[in-house]
């Protein structure tokens, strides 16, 4: 029979083994004998202890009954409490204990296993013993934990005076050769036991979190007066720490506990004065010292008591300093001793005032540093320590972590991929990964990860919250995947997962996790405030509007949005309902328009070009953009042609005297081959600018497969084309000489003369430049009627023409001799026949603010009237009566802007921005009508009765136009496109 493992010579365990009878052994190869337990000639107790039931191999023999039968034959003499307990523990084997109280799994593992020959007294729950048992077949960590707990429970029952198995009477009385007696071992508090027995840092830290360890003694724990359930209530004390505490208490009670040797005594310098290098300094001043223990350095930032401890106190009384430091969390005995020795070495390195030793040698061959300088030497970055921790792992653990987290720069691998590479199952990879994380989660490496995570808190929150103050409940894990691999590893080591980090660092609310310092109650109040504001808000709308309307900070609104039913936040815009491509697009377009607008006015086709150049996956046509801008009437207001007002940025409007130049193209465009757009583009590229009617006729004659009625919508709905003059179109971005019948005609000569007289000639259309002014005068000299030519000379300015000086002087002479306005000026149309809409008034205010005034040609363009039609008189009369412009004597002259036009524009734009509509019944429009009624006399070219009649018509809902229905004009979206010929122009003049 193999000999029982013996403890080292001279140890208490060895002494107990020497005094004990021969150990109990199992039969060879685990064979069992059937023994009649009632036979008086049965084998002795040692033989009975190895009996197993041959009929039921899975069940143990009734060891207790056998022991009682022998106890009846052999009475036990009296013995002391200590001898009684020791006798029971050393004469009870693990096999007997398991047979009496173990689970079926543990009983099955004990059958025939030689390690179970150990006595309960000799069993130690250390690493060597654990490896011995784990080497048994089918003996895993769970079974090991059960064995340890059952041995501990049995020991505590015996030490408390019990005999759970009833074996005392069957054991022969052993002469008391053991000097250890329980009564001779002092009963101490659990706190003192933990401090003096070399407990782990984890268990030591638990003593600072509860008074339980000061209020209870070792005897309370072993006797059962202090239960395991009570101990497990201590914060952060788990079963491993409980098992460690029970082992220390049992070792102390049996005298087997070997207290660690006290650290080498440091020479007490109390009789010497404090060295100057230590005066006024604290442990925090050693933060960057190369010899400062890593654990001490990691705890400086989170423990003020440690950081503020004076070095002079450590120098004067190391013992007291040692006691104080042991009471702090996260400090090990070795780290504390190293800190005290470091302080003593620094203090002794300078000559003492009493002539004591001057320097303490720091090592052979090393020069003594100059300690008169600051203590800072080398600073170790926390991330370097984190990498050092991973490098210290075994090759297997390091391989799995590097692959799973992508620490080497490669994409993270799944468990399946790692299993295929290593040739194992995915479950085995998971187990190794869990074990590696567990190793890093133990101190001192845990302190390193905690320190680095604390420094990276801002980056982690910025990634998870995406710049907001809230991490939503769903999607936190997906956002965490965007973190750097090393940060993900650190989070898993310290907190288990990203949810654990959020629970430790953030404030949980209904919507998710709030940033530190935020209140869930304040968030609920913000939700109520936003709900009230949203009840009347027209969405989508920028986030800044919500902040201004509720007096809430942007981060508060962002945190409250997830709690609002049906409200979404995307790229700084609040949306209602489903956040689809259309909703995302309008917010993006408005943001780009705000950035690209020239004084709040933006060219829609320029906006399309900017959007196409942006990095997104939105597949949409230019016409879709045009349609959507019209639907978002609270964000965009159509002025005329391709010009749009971006709401609410009307404060950016200034008097520049011209409209933005939008004739350029950001990049070339080519229509899809075979389409009507491509045919129109080819025609304009070959022929130059053409009138709408000519383009329509050309398409009808050359390409009969296309409908001529589609020419107008195609020209208006594509960024390829540009209206360069009344009724004339060209390719956007083309720079051409002004020639040809499309621009040099009687209708254009008459239209330009009227626009110039109203103060808005050059710049009103892209083609109306100084070159065009010269060309139209040259053409009118020979091809126009005399009254048209004289009227042109009266309004043009030859000094700006790009012609030779001699020719310029000649035209100036002609202007002096013949330049006089000869075209009709009288107003032949009564007011009230065609009242303007509220949107037209807003558009006119925008252009007045931008151009410095308004003329009747531009007013007619806003009203979508033909060039030269007098229906614009209604709009001019309202503007003049309300005080937006100052009316001259002749209604066809320029109406300059007044000083109140800006305030009127802001009010109307705000109303349109708030509701997405503008009507004469709105408060701001009613106010304008009241101003017009009081200012009816401010229109010299109309009588007050006419002005009041116009206002009455507006109040009544507007009178229809007697010549062209307004609905038809709206549908045509610019009658000059269809009636751009000279014949139609004469007809309109006759109607006027």
Protein Blocks (a to p, Z undefined) as FASTA:
>chain_A
ZZdddddehiaklmmmmmpccdddddehhiacdddfklmkbccfklmmmpccfklmmbcc
dfklmmmmmmmmmccddddfklmmmmmmmmpcfklmmmmmpcfklmmmmgopaklmpcfk
lpccbfklmmmmmmpghiafklmmmmmmmmmmmmmmmmnopafkopmmmpccdddfbfbd
fklpccddfklmmmmnopafklmmmmmmpcklmmpcfklmmnopacfklmmmpghiafkl
mmmmmmmmmmmmnopaccdddddddddfklpccdfklgopafklmmmgmklcfklmmmmm
mmmklmmpcfklmmmmmmlmmmmmmmpghiafklmmmmmmmmmmmmmmpccfkopafbdc
fbehiacddfkbcfbfbdcdfklmmmmmmmmpcfklmmmmmmmnopnopacddfklmmmm
nopafklmmmmmmmmmmmmmpcfklmmmmmmmmmmmmmmmmmmnnopabdcfbhklmmmm
mpcfklmmmmmmmnopamlmmmmmmccdfklccdehiafklmmmmmmmmmmmmmmpccdd
dfklmmmmnopafklmmmmmmmpghiaceehiacehjddfklmmmmmmmmmmmmmpgghi
acfklmmmmmmmpccfbdcdfklmmmmmmmmmmlbccfbhjbccddfklmlpccehpacd
fkbcfbdcdddehiaklmmmmmmmmnopadfklmmmmmmmmmmmbcfklmmmmmmmpckb
ccfbghiacdehiacddedjklmcfklmmmmmmmmmnopaghpamklcfklmmmmmmmmm
mmmcfklmmmmmmmmcfklpccdfklmmmmmmmmmmmgccfbdfbdcbdehjlccdfklm
mmmmmmmmmnopacfklmmmmnopaehiaklmmmmmmmmmnopaccdfblkbccdddfkl
mmmmmmmmmmmmmnopacfkbmklmmmmmmmmmmmmmmmkbcfklmmmmmmmmmnnpaad
fkbcfklmmmnopaklmmmcfklmmmmmmmZZ
